[in-house]
Every structure is written in structure tokens, then in C-alpha cells.
Amino acid sequence: MQTGHSSGWFFIDHQCTFELLNPQRSSYLYFPLHNSRGMMSSITPTLHGDAKSGQDAFLMCPVTVEDLHNTRSGHNFWLLIDGVPWSVAGLGAPSSQHTREDQVDQVSMQAGFLWHTLNRSNPDNGLFVCITNFVPAGDEAQIDIILDHLPQVPD
């Protein structure tokens, strides 16, 4: 089932899961993540976001929709391969210096009801990472979970 719009996103199943290639090129795109306990988060394709457990209980600095895309704080980590740093969120200088035509990282994003997954691979260093963000359901869960999966590291 591959139905989509001219904007580049398309549905990949009957649960309304969709995929978007190169989501970092989409302006003002973000996803809400929350549960019935009051945990509220948001995440962008470059892993910027916020988390709070109520209107007056912030786990990170509170941000507006505008701030989500302009702030330097976000969920990111770096890998050092042969002396060259690589940002899993695509926020490093090498990733941001490339134009759309010569972009090195291959990026796709999948999202569904209250979850978000970012897939990033780099053919130059052989790395692939899959990052899933969600807030678990349940009355006791007041946490924003980020699952990072790095299946292989080159020799």
C-alpha cells in the first residue's frame, strides 16, 4: 500500500503508518508524543524536541513550534569512525554542508500514532542507525523513550 501526496510522504500499511524520505528538508515538521498520565513530548526529524509532565513541570527547556527548529538542544549522539565524527541526527558540519544534490546521508522517517522512527545511513562510513521515539502508554509512565539501534559498526 503506497499511497501518498506530492509532498513526498506515503502510507506503508493499513494502520496509517507513513514514510517520508529526507524529512529534514520539510519545514516545521514535528510529532507529538504523549500518554494518559500527562507525559507530553514533541520531536522533529532532526531529533529536536521537548518533554514535560505537565504545564508547569518541564524535563527540558520549554519550546514553541518555532523554537523546535531553531534551538541547538536536541536528542543527538556522535560516533567517531576513523577519526571522523558522525552525528546520528544529521547535525554535524559534514551533513549540514551538503546541498540537496550531493547529500551523503540517506535519511527516511516513519511515523504512526504517537511514535516516530528516523533511519539514517552513510555509505561513506558504512553506518546505519534507527532511532525510535515514543511515550509508553499506561498510568505510571512519565517517560519519553528513545531507542537507538546501531546494527553494525565497520571495522
C-alpha positions in Angstrom: 0.0 0.0 0.0 1.9 3.0 -1.2 -0.4 6.0 -1.3 0.9 9.5 -1.0 0.9 13.1 -1.9 3.1 15.2 -4.0 4.7 16.3 -0.7 6.8 13.1 -0.7 5.1 11.1 2.1 3.3 7.9 1.5 1.3 5.3 3.6 3.1 2.0 4.1 0.3 0.0 5.9 -3.3 0.0 6.9 -2.6 1.4 10.4 -1.9 4.8 8.8 1.9 4.5 9.2 3.6 6.7 6.7 7.1 7.2 5.4 8.9 10.4 4.3 12.2 10.4 2.5 14.7 13.2 3.5 12.4 14.5 6.3 15.0 17.1 7.4 14.0 19.1 4.2 10.4 19.6 5.4 9.8 22.8 7.2 8.1 22.9 10.6 7.5 19.2 10.7 7.2 17.7 14.2 5.4 14.9 16.0 3.5 15.0 19.3 4.2 12.1 21.7 2.0 11.8 24.9 0.1 9.4 27.1 -2.8 9.4 29.5 -0.5 10.1 32.5 0.2 13.6 31.3 3.6 13.0 29.7 3.9 15.3 26.7 6.8 15.4 24.2 7.5 16.5 20.7 10.2 15.5 18.2 11.4 16.8 14.8 13.1 14.8 12.0 16.5 16.3 13.3 15.6 15.0 16.8 15.0 18.4 18.4 12.1 18.4 20.8 10.9 18.9 24.3 9.4 16.8 27.2 7.2 17.8 30.1 5.0 16.0 32.5 2.5 18.9 32.9 2.0 22.6 32.1 4.4 23.5 35.0 6.8 20.5 35.0 9.3 20.6 32.3 12.0 18.0 31.8 13.7 20.1 29.1 13.6 23.8 28.4 10.1 24.6 27.1 9.9 25.5 23.4 7.4 26.8 20.9 6.8 25.3 17.5 9.3 27.9 16.1 11.9 27.0 18.8 11.8 23.3 17.9 13.6 24.0 14.6 15.9 26.8 15.8 17.2 25.6 19.1 20.6 23.8 19.4 19.4 21.4 22.1 18.1 18.1 20.9 18.5 14.3 21.2 21.8 13.6 19.5 24.9 11.5 19.9 28.1 11.2 18.0 30.1 8.3 16.7 33.8 8.6 15.9 34.8 6.4 12.9 38.5 6.6 11.8 38.8 10.0 13.5 35.8 11.4 11.7 32.7 12.3 13.9 29.2 11.4 12.6 26.0 12.8 14.1 23.2 10.3 14.2 20.7 13.2 14.0 22.5 14.7 11.0 23.5 17.8 12.9 27.2 17.7 12.2 29.1 20.0 9.9 29.6 17.4 7.1 25.9 16.7 7.0 24.8 20.4 7.0 27.4 21.4 4.4 26.0 19.3 1.7 23.4 20.6 -0.8 20.3 18.6 -1.7 22.1 17.2 -4.7 25.3 16.0 -3.0 23.9 14.8 0.3 25.8 11.9 1.7 23.5 10.6 4.4 20.4 8.7 3.3 17.5 9.5 5.6 14.0 8.3 5.9 11.4 8.7 8.6 8.4 6.5 9.5 5.7 7.6 11.9 2.4 6.4 13.2 0.0 7.2 16.0 2.2 8.7 18.7 5.6 7.3 17.6 8.4 8.4 15.3 11.3 6.5 13.8 14.3 8.0 12.0 16.6 5.9 9.8 19.9 7.3 8.8 22.7 5.7 6.8 26.0 6.9 5.5 27.6 4.9 2.6 31.0 6.6 3.2 31.4 5.3 6.8 29.1 2.2 6.4 26.9 3.2 9.4 23.2 2.7 9.7 21.2 3.8 12.7 17.5 3.5 13.5 16.1 5.8 16.3 12.5 5.4 17.6 10.9 7.9 19.9 7.6 7.3 21.9 6.0 7.8 25.2 4.7 4.4 26.6 1.0 4.0 27.5 0.0 3.4 31.0 -1.0 5.2 34.1 2.5 5.1 35.7 4.6 6.0 32.6 6.1 9.5 32.8 9.0 9.0 30.4 10.0 9.8 26.9 11.8 6.7 25.4 14.4 6.9 22.7 15.5 3.6 21.3 18.7 3.7 19.3 19.7 0.7 17.2 23.1 0.6 15.6 23.2 -2.9 14.0 26.8 -2.8 12.8 29.9 -0.8 13.2 32.5 -1.0 10.4 35.9 -2.5 11.1 
